[in-house]
């Protein structure tokens, strides 16, 4: 799986952090940081985070087989 966040769209609402704290967090300067290639076991959490993003800045792509 591959996760991308359009940082031009991201407004740091933090909904992704609540939905998938294993993938998303804020650094000490309150900038979003995330794991771009988490394990497939976190797919459901990643998709939930993308769905709750109010500005739709998160894209989740499944790895090509």
Secondary structure as the mmCIF struct_conf table of DSSP 4:
data_model
#
loop_
_struct_conf.conf_type_id
_struct_conf.id
_struct_conf.beg_label_comp_id
_struct_conf.beg_label_asym_id
_struct_conf.beg_label_seq_id
_struct_conf.end_label_comp_id
_struct_conf.end_label_asym_id
_struct_conf.end_label_seq_id
STRN STRN1 UNK A 2 UNK A 5
TURN_TY1_P TURN_TY1_P1 UNK A 7 UNK A 9
HELX_RH_AL_P HELX_RH_AL_P1 UNK A 15 UNK A 19
TURN_TY1_P TURN_TY1_P2 UNK A 21 UNK A 23
STRN STRN2 UNK A 24 UNK A 26
TURN_TY1_P TURN_TY1_P3 UNK A 28 UNK A 29
BEND BEND1 UNK A 30 UNK A 30
STRN STRN3 UNK A 32 UNK A 34
TURN_TY1_P TURN_TY1_P4 UNK A 36 UNK A 37
HELX_RH_3T_P HELX_RH_3T_P1 UNK A 40 UNK A 42
HELX_RH_AL_P HELX_RH_AL_P2 UNK A 43 UNK A 52
TURN_TY1_P TURN_TY1_P5 UNK A 54 UNK A 55
STRN STRN4 UNK A 58 UNK A 61
HELX_LH_PP_P HELX_LH_PP_P1 UNK A 62 UNK A 64
#
